[in-house]
Amino acid sequence: MDIFEFLLARISDEEDRARYAAEAHPTDLDWWAFTEPLSEGRNPATRRAFRHIDKHSPRQVLADCAAKRKIVKALAKQEDDASPISSYVLRCLATSYREHSDYRKEWAPLFSPR
């Protein structure tokens, strides 16, 4: 498995989890009916927690996955002319999945571009 296949598989995993979560709250209206009273509470930690939950709603996760998929596919087309920046971007994307059993340590970013 190369880094492209690895990333596309992990993105698919995220999409599957988001779609599964969306089944529990099929519309944004249902989601807000649950979170709105809590997100407006007096406790700042609770408000922050629910802002975080909303940021990672199924809709947002699916949008992030679509963007990541476009990046990976665009860079895969340039594989023959892989620039250090392209390689760095792929490696950075892969690091968020470094706990996955298929992640390879050699995919860790090697440098930071200027």
Sequence and secondary structure as in RCSB ss.txt:
>XXXX:A:sequence
MDIFEFLLARISDEEDRARYAAEAHPTDLDWWAFTEPLSEGRNPATRRAFRHIDKHSPRQVLADCAAKRKIVKAL
AKQEDDASPISSYVLRCLATSYREHSDYRKEWAPLFSPR
>XXXX:A:secstr
  HHHHHHHHHHHHHHHHHHHHHHS SHHHHHHHHHHHHTSS HHHHHHHHHHHHT HHHHHHHHHHHHHHHHHH
HHTGGG  HHHHHHHHHHHHTTTTSTT  GGGS      
